[in-house]
Amino acid sequence: MSEQKYDSVLVGYAEEPRYGDDGKIMGWSLRLKDHELKEIAETYATSRNEQGQGGNVYFTMFMSKNGKPCCRVFDPNSEAAKEKRAQKQEAQPQTADEGLPF
């Protein structure tokens, strides 16, 4: 059995979600200290391209298996994320003109 590779890192438990009258989740909050936010931005921000696009940090709010609200952050430097990028690049068709300066 192979070891499961994850592309996200658990940030921690979030605050309990707020529910509407119909029982559906209305909102969730996550509290981070300023130094935690800085560390997350420095560690987990996506790279920027030549046009300045990127620099995003992706959070996912979810309920754990035992029913606790949690938050995770996408790690673009994880092995799973690198493998997914490599597979995506392999799936893209290569053109004959690619890499030529004209």
FIKOLMI-747706 format. One record per atom (N, C-alpha, C, O): x, y, z. Coordinates in pm, whole numbers, plus 50000, padded with zeros to 5 digits. Layout:
XYZ ...
This chain:
500844988250000 500005000050000 500885012450000 501795013450082 500635021649910 501455033749901 500975044150002 499805044550041 501895052550040 501585063050136 500835074350066 501205078449956 499785079250130 498975090150075 499785103150077 500365106650180 499825110249965 500515123149958 499465134149954 498495133349878 499645144250035 498695155150043 499295167849986 500505170149995 498435176149925 498905188949871 498525200649962 498685212249924 498025197550082 497625207850176 498165204750314 498505193350346 498225215250396 498725214150532 497605218650625 496945228750598 497395211350733 496375215050830 496815227650905 497875227950966 495985237950899 496265250350973 495835248451117 496535252651209 494685242251137 494195239651271 492685240051275 492005240951173 492185239551396 490745239951415 490235254151396 490885263851435 489085255251336 488435268151313 487355269851419 487075260851498 486755281551419 485655283851511 484415276851459 484305274051340 483495274051547 482275267051509 481525274951402 481415287151413 481015268351301 480275275451196 478945280951249 478395276051347 478455291251180 477145296951212 476145290851116 476375290050996 475025286551171 473995279851092 472775288851077 472445296651166 472115287650963 470885294950939 469695287350995 469855276451052 468505293050980 467285286651030 467005273350962 466375264551020 467495271850839 467275259450766 468325248750797 468275237750742 469265251950886 470275242250926 471505241950839 472425234150864 471555250350737 472725250950649 473755260750706 473405270250776 474995258150675 476075266750723 475995280450655 475945281350532 475975290950736 475945304650683 477355310450672 477645317750577 478205307250767 479545312850766 480465305750863 480025298450952 481745308250842 482795302050921 483835312550948 484025321550865 484515311851058 485635320951079 486875313351121 486825302651181 487965319451088 489275314151122 490065325651180 490105336551121 490685323551293 491455334051356 492935330551346 493355319551383 493725340051296 495175338451285 495855350351351 495385361651339 496945347851418 497765358651473 498545364851358 498725358751253 499015377151378 499725384151271 500975376551227 501265376051107 501715370751321 502925363451283 502575350451211 503335346051124 501445344251245 501005332251173 500615335551030 500955328250937 499915346551014 499495350950880 500715354150793 500745350650675 501705360650851 502925363950777 503655351250735 504115350050621 503755341750827 504435329250797 503705321450688 504335315750599 502375321250694 501585314350592 501785320950456 501955314050355 501755334250452 501935341350325 503315338850266 503445337150145 504345338450350 505705336150302 505905321650257 506655319050162 505255312250325 505495298050299 504605292150191 505055284050110 503335296250189 502355289350105 501805297649989 500885293049921 502315309449964 501855317549850 502345311249721 503475306449713 501495311349619 501895306049489 502875315749425 502905327649458 503675310749332 504675319249266 503995328749168 502905326049118 504665339849142 504155349849047 504805347648911 505955343348902 504045350548805 504595349448670 505075363248624 505065372848701 505475364248497 506025376748444 505005388148447 505385399848457 503715384748438 502665395048440 502255398848582 501375407248599 502875392948681 502535396048820 501365388148874 500895390748985 500885378448796 499775370148843 500305359548937 501405354348918 499535356349037 499945346449136 500055352949272 499455363449296 500805346949360 500945352149495 499715349549580 499455356749676 498945339249543 497715335949616 497985325549723 498885317349712 497175326149829 497185315949934 495765310249938 494795317749952 495645297049924 494345290549918 494035283250047 494755274150087 492945287350114 492465280950236 491225272750202 490445276450115 491055261550271 489855253450259 489315250850398 490025245950485 488055254150418 487385251450544 486635238250526 486005236050423 486715229350626 486055216350616 485755211050755 486255216150855 484925200950758 484615194150883 485455181450890 485505173750794 486125179351002 486945167351018 486045155151033 484825156351046 486645143451031 485875131151043 485145130251177 484105123851186 485695136651280 485025136251411 484115148451432 483675150951545 483825155951325 482855166751332 483365180351377 482575189251406 484675182051385 485255194951425 485515203451302 485965198251199 485245216551310 485555225351197 487065227551188 487715230551289 487615226151068 489065227351048 489355236150927 488465239550849 490615239750915 491075247450801 492405241750755 493255237850835 492575241250623 493855237050567 494275247250462 493435254450407 495565247650434 496105256850335 496835248550229 497565239150260 496635252350103 497295245649992 498785248549996 499195260050010 499605238149984 501065239549984 501575237049843 501685225549801 501905247849768 502375245949630 503735239049622 504145234849514 504435237849734 505755231649736 505715216949778 506765210549785 504525211649806 504425197649849 504705188249733 504575191949617 505075176049766 505355165949663 504105163249578 504205161849456 502945162449642 501705159749568 501395171049470 500985168349357 501595183449511 501325194849422 502305194849305 501915197749192 503575191749332 504565191149225 504225180249125 504355182149004 503775168649175 503405157749086 502205161548999 502165158348880 501215168249059 500025172448983 500415182448874 499885181748763 501325191948906 501785201548804 502495194448690 502295197748574 503345184748725 504075177348622 503115169448532 503295169148410 502115163248591 501125155848511 500335165348422 500025161948308 500025177148472 499275186948393 500105191748274 499585193348164 501405194048296 502265198448187 502445187648083 502525190547964 502525175048127 502665163948032 501415162447948 501495158547831 500265165448005 498995163947934 498775174947830 497985173047738 499455186347844 499295197247749 500035193847620 501175189047625 499405196247506 500075193147379 501255202747354 501165214747381 502335197147304 503525205047272 503435209747127 503035202047039 503815222147102 503805227346966 505235227146912 506195226946989 505365227046780 506685226546717 507425239746737 508655239846740 506695250846751 507325264046764 507685267446909 508255278046934 507375258947001 507595262047142 509085263547171 509885255147130 509435274047239 510835276547274 511585284747173 512725288747199 511005287547057 511685295746956 511455310346987 510365314147027 512475318846968 512335332947002 511545341046900 511295352846925 511145335446789 510405342946686 509115336346651 508375341446566 
